[in-house]
Amino acid sequence: MAYTCKSCGAVADDPGHLCNPTTEKISCSFCGADDVSINHVCKGKLAAMKFSCQTCGRVAADEADICLPKAIA
């Protein structure tokens, strides 16, 4: 289960990492699965990832979400 911070909106798998945690369930907007962790990757989410960061390797669907984007071939 993932937790979100009521103050800043940060998300973490462990509520101890947040300043004001809540136990709201997070659903996957790609496959509709309920109560997923922040590390959840389904086929739909993976297919939507079009860019990777040349610095840290993070992937994103929108190049504005990462610092040094490179299109995934």
CHARMM-style PDB file with segment names, atoms N, HN, CA, C and O in Angstrom:
ATOM      1  N   MET     1       0.849  -1.172   0.000  1.00  0.00      PROA
ATOM      2  CA  MET     1       0.000   0.000   0.000  1.00  0.00      PROA
ATOM      3  C   MET     1       0.898   1.239   0.000  1.00  0.00      PROA
ATOM      4  O   MET     1       1.923   1.258   0.681  1.00  0.00      PROA
ATOM      5  N   ALA     2       0.535   2.238  -0.732  1.00  0.00      PROA
ATOM      6  HN  ALA     2      -0.298   2.223  -1.285  1.00  0.00      PROA
ATOM      7  CA  ALA     2       1.266   3.494  -0.757  1.00  0.00      PROA
ATOM      8  C   ALA     2       0.566   4.512   0.140  1.00  0.00      PROA
ATOM      9  O   ALA     2      -0.647   4.456   0.341  1.00  0.00      PROA
ATOM     10  N   TYR     3       1.341   5.426   0.664  1.00  0.00      PROA
ATOM     11  HN  TYR     3       2.326   5.472   0.500  1.00  0.00      PROA
ATOM     12  CA  TYR     3       0.838   6.481   1.528  1.00  0.00      PROA
ATOM     13  C   TYR     3       1.141   7.827   0.883  1.00  0.00      PROA
ATOM     14  O   TYR     3       2.154   7.978   0.200  1.00  0.00      PROA
ATOM     15  N   THR     4       0.266   8.802   1.097  1.00  0.00      PROA
ATOM     16  HN  THR     4      -0.558   8.680   1.651  1.00  0.00      PROA
ATOM     17  CA  THR     4       0.506  10.152   0.600  1.00  0.00      PROA
ATOM     18  C   THR     4       0.573  11.112   1.784  1.00  0.00      PROA
ATOM     19  O   THR     4      -0.037  10.874   2.826  1.00  0.00      PROA
ATOM     20  N   CYS     5       1.317  12.192   1.610  1.00  0.00      PROA
ATOM     21  HN  CYS     5       1.813  12.386   0.763  1.00  0.00      PROA
ATOM     22  CA  CYS     5       1.449  13.207   2.654  1.00  0.00      PROA
ATOM     23  C   CYS     5       0.310  14.214   2.504  1.00  0.00      PROA
ATOM     24  O   CYS     5       0.104  14.766   1.423  1.00  0.00      PROA
ATOM     25  N   LYS     6      -0.422  14.450   3.580  1.00  0.00      PROA
ATOM     26  HN  LYS     6      -0.254  14.002   4.459  1.00  0.00      PROA
ATOM     27  CA  LYS     6      -1.526  15.409   3.561  1.00  0.00      PROA
ATOM     28  C   LYS     6      -1.020  16.838   3.373  1.00  0.00      PROA
ATOM     29  O   LYS     6      -1.763  17.696   2.899  1.00  0.00      PROA
ATOM     30  N   SER     7       0.224  17.100   3.735  1.00  0.00      PROA
ATOM     31  HN  SER     7       0.828  16.403   4.120  1.00  0.00      PROA
ATOM     32  CA  SER     7       0.784  18.447   3.655  1.00  0.00      PROA
ATOM     33  C   SER     7       1.340  18.787   2.282  1.00  0.00      PROA
ATOM     34  O   SER     7       0.999  19.824   1.712  1.00  0.00      PROA
ATOM     35  N   CYS     8       2.209  17.903   1.737  1.00  0.00      PROA
ATOM     36  HN  CYS     8       2.486  17.061   2.200  1.00  0.00      PROA
ATOM     37  CA  CYS     8       2.901  18.249   0.495  1.00  0.00      PROA
ATOM     38  C   CYS     8       2.540  17.377  -0.693  1.00  0.00      PROA
ATOM     39  O   CYS     8       2.906  17.707  -1.821  1.00  0.00      PROA
ATOM     40  N   GLY     9       1.830  16.266  -0.477  1.00  0.00      PROA
ATOM     41  HN  GLY     9       1.534  15.997   0.439  1.00  0.00      PROA
ATOM     42  CA  GLY     9       1.429  15.400  -1.576  1.00  0.00      PROA
ATOM     43  C   GLY     9       2.450  14.352  -1.965  1.00  0.00      PROA
ATOM     44  O   GLY     9       2.222  13.604  -2.916  1.00  0.00      PROA
ATOM     45  N   ALA    10       3.572  14.272  -1.258  1.00  0.00      PROA
ATOM     46  HN  ALA    10       3.757  14.879  -0.485  1.00  0.00      PROA
ATOM     47  CA  ALA    10       4.591  13.258  -1.552  1.00  0.00      PROA
ATOM     48  C   ALA    10       3.995  11.870  -1.336  1.00  0.00      PROA
ATOM     49  O   ALA    10       3.067  11.701  -0.546  1.00  0.00      PROA
ATOM     50  N   VAL    11       4.536  10.880  -2.045  1.00  0.00      PROA
ATOM     51  HN  VAL    11       5.291  11.018  -2.687  1.00  0.00      PROA
ATOM     52  CA  VAL    11       4.045   9.512  -1.968  1.00  0.00      PROA
ATOM     53  C   VAL    11       5.191   8.598  -1.548  1.00  0.00      PROA
ATOM     54  O   VAL    11       6.318   8.758  -2.017  1.00  0.00      PROA
ATOM     55  N   ALA    12       4.904   7.634  -0.658  1.00  0.00      PROA
ATOM     56  HN  ALA    12       3.989   7.504  -0.276  1.00  0.00      PROA
ATOM     57  CA  ALA    12       5.914   6.678  -0.210  1.00  0.00      PROA
ATOM     58  C   ALA    12       5.247   5.365   0.174  1.00  0.00      PROA
ATOM     59  O   ALA    12       4.070   5.344   0.537  1.00  0.00      PROA
ATOM     60  N   ASP    13       5.995   4.270   0.095  1.00  0.00      PROA
ATOM     61  HN  ASP    13       6.950   4.286  -0.200  1.00  0.00      PROA
ATOM     62  CA  ASP    13       5.485   2.971   0.520  1.00  0.00      PROA
ATOM     63  C   ASP    13       5.460   2.840   2.042  1.00  0.00      PROA
ATOM     64  O   ASP    13       4.697   2.038   2.581  1.00  0.00      PROA
ATOM     65  N   ASP    14       6.283   3.616   2.733  1.00  0.00      PROA
ATOM     66  HN  ASP    14       6.903   4.267   2.295  1.00  0.00      PROA
ATOM     67  CA  ASP    14       6.377   3.566   4.187  1.00  0.00      PROA
ATOM     68  C   ASP    14       5.907   4.904   4.761  1.00  0.00      PROA
ATOM     69  O   ASP    14       6.473   5.940   4.412  1.00  0.00      PROA
ATOM     70  N   PRO    15       4.894   4.915   5.629  1.00  0.00      PROA
ATOM     71  CA  PRO    15       4.385   6.180   6.151  1.00  0.00      PROA
ATOM     72  C   PRO    15       5.408   6.923   6.994  1.00  0.00      PROA
ATOM     73  O   PRO    15       5.273   8.130   7.193  1.00  0.00      PROA
ATOM     74  N   GLY    16       6.432   6.234   7.495  1.00  0.00      PROA
ATOM     75  HN  GLY    16       6.542   5.253   7.333  1.00  0.00      PROA
ATOM     76  CA  GLY    16       7.462   6.870   8.293  1.00  0.00      PROA
ATOM     77  C   GLY    16       8.327   7.837   7.500  1.00  0.00      PROA
ATOM     78  O   GLY    16       9.067   8.627   8.086  1.00  0.00      PROA
ATOM     79  N   HSD    17       8.244   7.783   6.175  1.00  0.00      PROA
ATOM     80  HN  HSD    17       7.643   7.141   5.699  1.00  0.00      PROA
ATOM     81  CA  HSD    17       9.029   8.668   5.330  1.00  0.00      PROA
ATOM     82  C   HSD    17       8.283   9.956   4.995  1.00  0.00      PROA
ATOM     83  O   HSD    17       8.802  10.786   4.249  1.00  0.00      PROA
ATOM     84  N   LEU    18       7.084  10.137   5.528  1.00  0.00      PROA
ATOM     85  HN  LEU    18       6.663   9.463   6.134  1.00  0.00      PROA
ATOM     86  CA  LEU    18       6.265  11.306   5.228  1.00  0.00      PROA
ATOM     87  C   LEU    18       5.999  12.103   6.500  1.00  0.00      PROA
ATOM     88  O   LEU    18       5.926  11.538   7.591  1.00  0.00      PROA
ATOM     89  N   CYS    19       5.854  13.424   6.353  1.00  0.00      PROA
ATOM     90  HN  CYS    19       5.913  13.884   5.467  1.00  0.00      PROA
ATOM     91  CA  CYS    19       5.641  14.277   7.527  1.00  0.00      PROA
ATOM     92  C   CYS    19       4.210  14.197   8.050  1.00  0.00      PROA
ATOM     93  O   CYS    19       3.998  14.350   9.253  1.00  0.00      PROA
ATOM     94  N   ASN    20       3.219  13.962   7.186  1.00  0.00      PROA
ATOM     95  HN  ASN    20       3.391  13.838   6.209  1.00  0.00      PROA
ATOM     96  CA  ASN    20       1.812  13.925   7.597  1.00  0.00      PROA
ATOM     97  C   ASN    20       1.094  12.855   6.765  1.00  0.00      PROA
ATOM     98  O   ASN    20       0.274  13.189   5.910  1.00  0.00      PROA
ATOM     99  N   PRO    21       1.395  11.557   7.010  1.00  0.00      PROA
ATOM    100  CA  PRO    21       0.880  10.493   6.151  1.00  0.00      PROA
ATOM    101  C   PRO    21      -0.615  10.228   6.284  1.00  0.00      PROA
ATOM    102  O   PRO    21      -1.219  10.435   7.336  1.00  0.00      PROA
ATOM    103  N   THR    22      -1.178   9.768   5.192  1.00  0.00      PROA
ATOM    104  HN  THR    22      -0.687   9.599   4.337  1.00  0.00      PROA
ATOM    105  CA  THR    22      -2.554   9.292   5.166  1.00  0.00      PROA
ATOM    106  C   THR    22      -2.529   7.901   4.537  1.00  0.00      PROA
ATOM    107  O   THR    22      -1.558   7.546   3.867  1.00  0.00      PROA
ATOM    108  N   THR    23      -3.565   7.120   4.740  1.00  0.00      PROA
ATOM    109  HN  THR    23      -4.353   7.408   5.284  1.00  0.00      PROA
ATOM    110  CA  THR    23      -3.590   5.764   4.207  1.00  0.00      PROA
ATOM    111  C   THR    23      -4.507   5.645   3.002  1.00  0.00      PROA
ATOM    112  O   THR    23      -5.080   4.584   2.753  1.00  0.00      PROA
ATOM    113  N   GLU    24      -4.646   6.744   2.247  1.00  0.00      PROA
ATOM    114  HN  GLU    24      -4.180   7.605   2.449  1.00  0.00      PROA
ATOM    115  CA  GLU    24      -5.481   6.682   1.050  1.00  0.00      PROA
ATOM    116  C   GLU    24      -4.885   5.675   0.063  1.00  0.00      PROA
ATOM    117  O   GLU    24      -3.673   5.635  -0.151  1.00  0.00      PROA
ATOM    118  N   LYS    25      -5.747   4.877  -0.521  1.00  0.00      PROA
ATOM    119  HN  LYS    25      -6.731   4.909  -0.347  1.00  0.00      PROA
ATOM    120  CA  LYS    25      -5.285   3.898  -1.499  1.00  0.00      PROA
ATOM    121  C   LYS    25      -4.984   4.590  -2.822  1.00  0.00      PROA
ATOM    122  O   LYS    25      -5.700   5.500  -3.239  1.00  0.00      PROA
ATOM    123  N   ILE    26      -3.921   4.147  -3.470  1.00  0.00      PROA
ATOM    124  HN  ILE    26      -3.339   3.407  -3.131  1.00  0.00      PROA
ATOM    125  CA  ILE    26      -3.550   4.680  -4.772  1.00  0.00      PROA
ATOM    126  C   ILE    26      -3.962   3.661  -5.824  1.00  0.00      PROA
ATOM    127  O   ILE    26      -3.647   2.477  -5.707  1.00  0.00      PROA
ATOM    128  N   SER    27      -4.663   4.121  -6.845  1.00  0.00      PROA
ATOM    129  HN  SER    27      -4.920   5.083  -6.940  1.00  0.00      PROA
ATOM    130  CA  SER    27      -5.087   3.265  -7.944  1.00  0.00      PROA
ATOM    131  C   SER    27      -4.245   3.566  -9.172  1.00  0.00      PROA
ATOM    132  O   SER    27      -3.797   4.697  -9.361  1.00  0.00      PROA
ATOM    133  N   CYS    28      -4.030   2.563 -10.002  1.00  0.00      PROA
ATOM    134  HN  CYS    28      -4.394   1.645  -9.849  1.00  0.00      PROA
ATOM    135  CA  CYS    28      -3.271   2.739 -11.242  1.00  0.00      PROA
ATOM    136  C   CYS    28      -4.188   3.343 -12.304  1.00  0.00      PROA
ATOM    137  O   CYS    28      -5.241   2.786 -12.614  1.00  0.00      PROA
ATOM    138  N   SER    29      -3.780   4.482 -12.856  1.00  0.00      PROA
ATOM    139  HN  SER    29      -2.925   4.934 -12.604  1.00  0.00      PROA
ATOM    140  CA  SER    29      -4.587   5.132 -13.889  1.00  0.00      PROA
ATOM    141  C   SER    29      -4.457   4.440 -15.241  1.00  0.00      PROA
ATOM    142  O   SER    29      -5.203   4.754 -16.169  1.00  0.00      PROA
ATOM    143  N   PHE    30      -3.521   3.505 -15.363  1.00  0.00      PROA
ATOM    144  HN  PHE    30      -2.916   3.250 -14.609  1.00  0.00      PROA
ATOM    145  CA  PHE    30      -3.322   2.801 -16.625  1.00  0.00      PROA
ATOM    146  C   PHE    30      -4.098   1.484 -16.689  1.00  0.00      PROA
ATOM    147  O   PHE    30      -4.708   1.181 -17.714  1.00  0.00      PROA
ATOM    148  N   CYS    31      -4.082   0.695 -15.603  1.00  0.00      PROA
ATOM    149  HN  CYS    31      -3.586   0.941 -14.770  1.00  0.00      PROA
ATOM    150  CA  CYS    31      -4.764  -0.609 -15.638  1.00  0.00      PROA
ATOM    151  C   CYS    31      -5.965  -0.678 -14.704  1.00  0.00      PROA
ATOM    152  O   CYS    31      -6.751  -1.623 -14.773  1.00  0.00      PROA
ATOM    153  N   GLY    32      -6.114   0.325 -13.822  1.00  0.00      PROA
ATOM    154  HN  GLY    32      -5.475   1.093 -13.765  1.00  0.00      PROA
ATOM    155  CA  GLY    32      -7.253   0.357 -12.921  1.00  0.00      PROA
ATOM    156  C   GLY    32      -7.093  -0.456 -11.653  1.00  0.00      PROA
ATOM    157  O   GLY    32      -8.028  -0.526 -10.856  1.00  0.00      PROA
ATOM    158  N   ALA    33      -5.936  -1.076 -11.437  1.00  0.00      PROA
ATOM    159  HN  ALA    33      -5.176  -1.018 -12.084  1.00  0.00      PROA
ATOM    160  CA  ALA    33      -5.716  -1.874 -10.234  1.00  0.00      PROA
ATOM    161  C   ALA    33      -5.811  -0.984  -9.002  1.00  0.00      PROA
ATOM    162  O   ALA    33      -5.311   0.141  -9.002  1.00  0.00      PROA
ATOM    163  N   ASP    34      -6.450  -1.489  -7.955  1.00  0.00      PROA
ATOM    164  HN  ASP    34      -6.856  -2.403  -7.955  1.00  0.00      PROA
ATOM    165  CA  ASP    34      -6.588  -0.751  -6.709  1.00  0.00      PROA
ATOM    166  C   ASP    34      -5.442  -1.065  -5.766  1.00  0.00      PROA
ATOM    167  O   ASP    34      -4.854  -2.145  -5.824  1.00  0.00      PROA
ATOM    168  N   ASP    35      -5.129  -0.121  -4.903  1.00  0.00      PROA
ATOM    169  HN  ASP    35      -5.606   0.757  -4.856  1.00  0.00      PROA
ATOM    170  CA  ASP    35      -4.171  -0.319  -3.821  1.00  0.00      PROA
ATOM    171  C   ASP    35      -2.804  -0.772  -4.330  1.00  0.00      PROA
ATOM    172  O   ASP    35      -2.281  -1.797  -3.890  1.00  0.00      PROA
ATOM    173  N   VAL    36      -2.227  -0.007  -5.258  1.00  0.00      PROA
ATOM    174  HN  VAL    36      -2.651   0.825  -5.616  1.00  0.00      PROA
ATOM    175  CA  VAL    36      -0.913  -0.352  -5.809  1.00  0.00      PROA
ATOM    176  C   VAL    36       0.188   0.393  -5.071  1.00  0.00      PROA
ATOM    177  O   VAL    36      -0.063   1.434  -4.463  1.00  0.00      PROA
ATOM    178  N   SER    37       1.398  -0.132  -5.121  1.00  0.00      PROA
ATOM    179  HN  SER    37       1.601  -0.978  -5.614  1.00  0.00      PROA
ATOM    180  CA  SER    37       2.536   0.549  -4.515  1.00  0.00      PROA
ATOM    181  C   SER    37       3.037   1.614  -5.483  1.00  0.00      PROA
ATOM    182  O   SER    37       2.625   1.647  -6.642  1.00  0.00      PROA
ATOM    183  N   ILE    38       3.918   2.476  -5.013  1.00  0.00      PROA
ATOM    184  HN  ILE    38       4.253   2.449  -4.071  1.00  0.00      PROA
ATOM    185  CA  ILE    38       4.455   3.521  -5.881  1.00  0.00      PROA
ATOM    186  C   ILE    38       5.369   2.934  -6.954  1.00  0.00      PROA
ATOM    187  O   ILE    38       5.687   3.609  -7.933  1.00  0.00      PROA
ATOM    188  N   ASN    39       5.791   1.691  -6.778  1.00  0.00      PROA
ATOM    189  HN  ASN    39       5.533   1.142  -5.983  1.00  0.00      PROA
ATOM    190  CA  ASN    39       6.660   1.025  -7.748  1.00  0.00      PROA
ATOM    191  C   ASN    39       5.896   0.179  -8.757  1.00  0.00      PROA
ATOM    192  O   ASN    39       6.515  -0.530  -9.551  1.00  0.00      PROA
ATOM    193  N   HSD    40       4.586   0.235  -8.748  1.00  0.00      PROA
ATOM    194  HN  HSD    40       4.083   0.811  -8.103  1.00  0.00      PROA
ATOM    195  CA  HSD    40       3.741  -0.561  -9.637  1.00  0.00      PROA
ATOM    196  C   HSD    40       4.020  -0.213 -11.104  1.00  0.00      PROA
ATOM    197  O   HSD    40       3.988   0.958 -11.485  1.00  0.00      PROA
ATOM    198  N   VAL    41       4.291  -1.222 -11.914  1.00  0.00      PROA
ATOM    199  HN  VAL    41       4.317  -2.173 -11.605  1.00  0.00      PROA
ATOM    200  CA  VAL    41       4.478  -1.036 -13.361  1.00  0.00      PROA
ATOM    201  C   VAL    41       3.679  -2.121 -14.062  1.00  0.00      PROA
ATOM    202  O   VAL    41       3.983  -3.308 -13.944  1.00  0.00      PROA
ATOM    203  N   CYS    42       2.650  -1.699 -14.798  1.00  0.00      PROA
ATOM    204  HN  CYS    42       2.403  -0.735 -14.894  1.00  0.00      PROA
ATOM    205  CA  CYS    42       1.835  -2.634 -15.565  1.00  0.00      PROA
ATOM    206  C   CYS    42       2.165  -2.460 -17.053  1.00  0.00      PROA
ATOM    207  O   CYS    42       2.927  -1.563 -17.415  1.00  0.00      PROA
ATOM    208  N   LYS    43       1.608  -3.295 -17.899  1.00  0.00      PROA
ATOM    209  HN  LYS    43       0.989  -4.024 -17.605  1.00  0.00      PROA
ATOM    210  CA  LYS    43       1.883  -3.208 -19.341  1.00  0.00      PROA
ATOM    211  C   LYS    43       1.484  -1.848 -19.909  1.00  0.00      PROA
ATOM    212  O   LYS    43       2.217  -1.282 -20.721  1.00  0.00      PROA
ATOM    213  N   GLY    44       0.343  -1.321 -19.499  1.00  0.00      PROA
ATOM    214  HN  GLY    44      -0.253  -1.781 -18.840  1.00  0.00      PROA
ATOM    215  CA  GLY    44      -0.126  -0.033 -19.997  1.00  0.00      PROA
ATOM    216  C   GLY    44       0.784   1.115 -19.587  1.00  0.00      PROA
ATOM    217  O   GLY    44       1.079   1.999 -20.391  1.00  0.00      PROA
ATOM    218  N   LYS    45       1.222   1.099 -18.348  1.00  0.00      PROA
ATOM    219  HN  LYS    45       0.982   0.380 -17.695  1.00  0.00      PROA
ATOM    220  CA  LYS    45       2.113   2.149 -17.852  1.00  0.00      PROA
ATOM    221  C   LYS    45       3.465   2.064 -18.544  1.00  0.00      PROA
ATOM    222  O   LYS    45       4.028   3.085 -18.940  1.00  0.00      PROA
ATOM    223  N   LEU    46       3.982   0.861 -18.689  1.00  0.00      PROA
ATOM    224  HN  LEU    46       3.524   0.032 -18.368  1.00  0.00      PROA
ATOM    225  CA  LEU    46       5.269   0.671 -19.348  1.00  0.00      PROA
ATOM    226  C   LEU    46       5.224   1.131 -20.801  1.00  0.00      PROA
ATOM    227  O   LEU    46       6.176   1.739 -21.289  1.00  0.00      PROA
ATOM    228  N   ALA    47       4.129   0.846 -21.489  1.00  0.00      PROA
ATOM    229  HN  ALA    47       3.355   0.353 -21.092  1.00  0.00      PROA
ATOM    230  CA  ALA    47       3.986   1.254 -22.884  1.00  0.00      PROA
ATOM    231  C   ALA    47       3.906   2.772 -23.033  1.00  0.00      PROA
ATOM    232  O   ALA    47       4.272   3.304 -24.080  1.00  0.00      PROA
ATOM    233  N   ALA    48       3.434   3.478 -22.004  1.00  0.00      PROA
ATOM    234  HN  ALA    48       3.136   3.046 -21.153  1.00  0.00      PROA
ATOM    235  CA  ALA    48       3.287   4.932 -22.063  1.00  0.00      PROA
ATOM    236  C   ALA    48       4.607   5.670 -21.856  1.00  0.00      PROA
ATOM    237  O   ALA    48       4.708   6.855 -22.175  1.00  0.00      PROA
ATOM    238  N   MET    49       5.612   4.986 -21.327  1.00  0.00      PROA
ATOM    239  HN  MET    49       5.529   4.024 -21.067  1.00  0.00      PROA
ATOM    240  CA  MET    49       6.894   5.626 -21.049  1.00  0.00      PROA
ATOM    241  C   MET    49       7.653   5.845 -22.357  1.00  0.00      PROA
ATOM    242  O   MET    49       8.045   4.884 -23.019  1.00  0.00      PROA
ATOM    243  N   LYS    50       7.859   7.100 -22.725  1.00  0.00      PROA
ATOM    244  HN  LYS    50       7.541   7.881 -22.187  1.00  0.00      PROA
ATOM    245  CA  LYS    50       8.477   7.458 -24.002  1.00  0.00      PROA
ATOM    246  C   LYS    50       9.848   8.101 -23.870  1.00  0.00      PROA
ATOM    247  O   LYS    50      10.572   8.218 -24.858  1.00  0.00      PROA
ATOM    248  N   PHE    51      10.223   8.528 -22.640  1.00  0.00      PROA
ATOM    249  HN  PHE    51       9.635   8.433 -21.836  1.00  0.00      PROA
ATOM    250  CA  PHE    51      11.485   9.227 -22.443  1.00  0.00      PROA
ATOM    251  C   PHE    51      12.237   8.660 -21.246  1.00  0.00      PROA
ATOM    252  O   PHE    51      11.621   8.189 -20.290  1.00  0.00      PROA
ATOM    253  N   SER    52      13.560   8.702 -21.294  1.00  0.00      PROA
ATOM    254  HN  SER    52      14.060   9.085 -22.071  1.00  0.00      PROA
ATOM    255  CA  SER    52      14.384   8.334 -20.155  1.00  0.00      PROA
ATOM    256  C   SER    52      15.340   9.483 -19.868  1.00  0.00      PROA
ATOM    257  O   SER    52      15.711  10.233 -20.771  1.00  0.00      PROA
ATOM    258  N   CYS    53      15.734   9.615 -18.608  1.00  0.00      PROA
ATOM    259  HN  CYS    53      15.432   9.006 -17.875  1.00  0.00      PROA
ATOM    260  CA  CYS    53      16.652  10.676 -18.205  1.00  0.00      PROA
ATOM    261  C   CYS    53      18.079  10.195 -18.443  1.00  0.00      PROA
ATOM    262  O   CYS    53      18.455   9.108 -18.005  1.00  0.00      PROA
ATOM    263  N   GLN    54      18.860  10.997 -19.130  1.00  0.00      PROA
ATOM    264  HN  GLN    54      18.554  11.880 -19.487  1.00  0.00      PROA
ATOM    265  CA  GLN    54      20.242  10.639 -19.423  1.00  0.00      PROA
ATOM    266  C   GLN    54      21.129  10.728 -18.180  1.00  0.00      PROA
ATOM    267  O   GLN    54      22.261  10.245 -18.192  1.00  0.00      PROA
ATOM    268  N   THR    55      20.622  11.343 -17.109  1.00  0.00      PROA
ATOM    269  HN  THR    55      19.703  11.736 -17.099  1.00  0.00      PROA
ATOM    270  CA  THR    55      21.397  11.472 -15.877  1.00  0.00      PROA
ATOM    271  C   THR    55      21.133  10.326 -14.904  1.00  0.00      PROA
ATOM    272  O   THR    55      22.068   9.668 -14.449  1.00  0.00      PROA
ATOM    273  N   CYS    56      19.847  10.085 -14.582  1.00  0.00      PROA
ATOM    274  HN  CYS    56      19.088  10.620 -14.952  1.00  0.00      PROA
ATOM    275  CA  CYS    56      19.526   9.096 -13.540  1.00  0.00      PROA
ATOM    276  C   CYS    56      18.845   7.834 -14.059  1.00  0.00      PROA
ATOM    277  O   CYS    56      18.769   6.839 -13.338  1.00  0.00      PROA
ATOM    278  N   GLY    57      18.345   7.855 -15.304  1.00  0.00      PROA
ATOM    279  HN  GLY    57      18.407   8.664 -15.890  1.00  0.00      PROA
ATOM    280  CA  GLY    57      17.692   6.681 -15.862  1.00  0.00      PROA
ATOM    281  C   GLY    57      16.196   6.608 -15.620  1.00  0.00      PROA
ATOM    282  O   GLY    57      15.549   5.671 -16.087  1.00  0.00      PROA
ATOM    283  N   ARG    58      15.625   7.574 -14.899  1.00  0.00      PROA
ATOM    284  HN  ARG    58      16.151   8.335 -14.519  1.00  0.00      PROA
ATOM    285  CA  ARG    58      14.184   7.583 -14.650  1.00  0.00      PROA
ATOM    286  C   ARG    58      13.444   7.658 -15.979  1.00  0.00      PROA
ATOM    287  O   ARG    58      13.920   8.304 -16.913  1.00  0.00      PROA
ATOM    288  N   VAL    59      12.293   7.012 -16.078  1.00  0.00      PROA
ATOM    289  HN  VAL    59      11.906   6.488 -15.320  1.00  0.00      PROA
ATOM    290  CA  VAL    59      11.496   7.063 -17.293  1.00  0.00      PROA
ATOM    291  C   VAL    59      10.218   7.848 -17.049  1.00  0.00      PROA
ATOM    292  O   VAL    59       9.734   7.932 -15.921  1.00  0.00      PROA
ATOM    293  N   ALA    60       9.671   8.428 -18.129  1.00  0.00      PROA
ATOM    294  HN  ALA    60      10.065   8.360 -19.046  1.00  0.00      PROA
ATOM    295  CA  ALA    60       8.458   9.234 -18.019  1.00  0.00      PROA
ATOM    296  C   ALA    60       7.718   9.243 -19.342  1.00  0.00      PROA
ATOM    297  O   ALA    60       8.308   9.017 -20.398  1.00  0.00      PROA
ATOM    298  N   ALA    61       6.429   9.505 -19.275  1.00  0.00      PROA
ATOM    299  HN  ALA    61       5.950   9.689 -18.417  1.00  0.00      PROA
ATOM    300  CA  ALA    61       5.614   9.612 -20.483  1.00  0.00      PROA
ATOM    301  C   ALA    61       5.787  10.983 -21.131  1.00  0.00      PROA
ATOM    302  O   ALA    61       5.611  11.124 -22.342  1.00  0.00      PROA
ATOM    303  N   ASP    62       6.129  11.988 -20.339  1.00  0.00      PROA
ATOM    304  HN  ASP    62       6.273  11.874 -19.355  1.00  0.00      PROA
ATOM    305  CA  ASP    62       6.273  13.360 -20.824  1.00  0.00      PROA
ATOM    306  C   ASP    62       7.694  13.840 -20.547  1.00  0.00      PROA
ATOM    307  O   ASP    62       8.183  13.709 -19.425  1.00  0.00      PROA
ATOM    308  N   GLU    63       8.347  14.386 -21.539  1.00  0.00      PROA
ATOM    309  HN  GLU    63       7.950  14.492 -22.451  1.00  0.00      PROA
ATOM    310  CA  GLU    63       9.737  14.806 -21.368  1.00  0.00      PROA
ATOM    311  C   GLU    63       9.894  15.928 -20.346  1.00  0.00      PROA
ATOM    312  O   GLU    63      10.993  16.129 -19.829  1.00  0.00      PROA
ATOM    313  N   ALA    64       8.829  16.662 -20.041  1.00  0.00      PROA
ATOM    314  HN  ALA    64       7.936  16.499 -20.461  1.00  0.00      PROA
ATOM    315  CA  ALA    64       8.898  17.731 -19.053  1.00  0.00      PROA
ATOM    316  C   ALA    64       9.026  17.178 -17.619  1.00  0.00      PROA
ATOM    317  O   ALA    64       9.341  17.930 -16.696  1.00  0.00      PROA
ATOM    318  N   ASP    65       8.787  15.881 -17.432  1.00  0.00      PROA
ATOM    319  HN  ASP    65       8.531  15.271 -18.182  1.00  0.00      PROA
ATOM    320  CA  ASP    65       8.832  15.279 -16.110  1.00  0.00      PROA
ATOM    321  C   ASP    65      10.222  14.793 -15.702  1.00  0.00      PROA
ATOM    322  O   ASP    65      10.399  14.318 -14.579  1.00  0.00      PROA
ATOM    323  N   ILE    66      11.199  14.900 -16.581  1.00  0.00      PROA
ATOM    324  HN  ILE    66      11.055  15.286 -17.492  1.00  0.00      PROA
ATOM    325  CA  ILE    66      12.558  14.482 -16.248  1.00  0.00      PROA
ATOM    326  C   ILE    66      13.550  15.585 -16.660  1.00  0.00      PROA
ATOM    327  O   ILE    66      13.250  16.409 -17.524  1.00  0.00      PROA
ATOM    328  N   CYS    67      14.717  15.587 -16.037  1.00  0.00      PROA
ATOM    329  HN  CYS    67      14.961  14.918 -15.335  1.00  0.00      PROA
ATOM    330  CA  CYS    67      15.635  16.706 -16.190  1.00  0.00      PROA
ATOM    331  C   CYS    67      16.420  16.702 -17.509  1.00  0.00      PROA
ATOM    332  O   CYS    67      16.634  17.767 -18.088  1.00  0.00      PROA
ATOM    333  N   LEU    68      16.848  15.552 -17.988  1.00  0.00      PROA
ATOM    334  HN  LEU    68      16.675  14.687 -17.518  1.00  0.00      PROA
ATOM    335  CA  LEU    68      17.630  15.486 -19.227  1.00  0.00      PROA
ATOM    336  C   LEU    68      17.046  14.377 -20.103  1.00  0.00      PROA
ATOM    337  O   LEU    68      17.609  13.285 -20.185  1.00  0.00      PROA
ATOM    338  N   PRO    69      15.902  14.663 -20.764  1.00  0.00      PROA
ATOM    339  CA  PRO    69      15.171  13.624 -21.500  1.00  0.00      PROA
ATOM    340  C   PRO    69      15.845  13.178 -22.785  1.00  0.00      PROA
ATOM    341  O   PRO    69      16.494  13.957 -23.484  1.00  0.00      PROA
ATOM    342  N   LYS    70      15.667  11.895 -23.070  1.00  0.00      PROA
ATOM    343  HN  LYS    70      15.140  11.262 -22.502  1.00  0.00      PROA
ATOM    344  CA  LYS    70      16.085  11.301 -24.340  1.00  0.00      PROA
ATOM    345  C   LYS    70      14.984  10.342 -24.748  1.00  0.00      PROA
ATOM    346  O   LYS    70      14.538   9.531 -23.937  1.00  0.00      PROA
ATOM    347  N   ALA    71      14.546  10.421 -25.977  1.00  0.00      PROA
ATOM    348  HN  ALA    71      14.908  11.080 -26.636  1.00  0.00      PROA
ATOM    349  CA  ALA    71      13.465   9.553 -26.452  1.00  0.00      PROA
ATOM    350  C   ALA    71      13.899   8.090 -26.386  1.00  0.00      PROA
ATOM    351  O   ALA    71      15.027   7.746 -26.740  1.00  0.00      PROA
ATOM    352  N   ILE    72      12.990   7.244 -25.930  1.00  0.00      PROA
ATOM    353  HN  ILE    72      12.074   7.524 -25.643  1.00  0.00      PROA
ATOM    354  CA  ILE    72      13.261   5.802 -25.904  1.00  0.00      PROA
ATOM    355  C   ILE    72      12.926   5.260 -27.277  1.00  0.00      PROA
ATOM    356  O   ILE    72      11.812   5.436 -27.770  1.00  0.00      PROA
ATOM    357  N   ALA    73      13.882   4.608 -27.886  1.00  0.00      PROA
ATOM    358  HN  ALA    73      14.787   4.466 -27.485  1.00  0.00      PROA
ATOM    359  CA  ALA    73      13.679   4.095 -29.259  1.00  0.00      PROA
ATOM    360  C   ALA    73      12.855   2.841 -29.256  1.00  0.00      PROA
ATOM    361  OT1 ALA    73      12.588   2.275 -30.317  1.00  0.00      PROA
TER     362      ALA     73
END
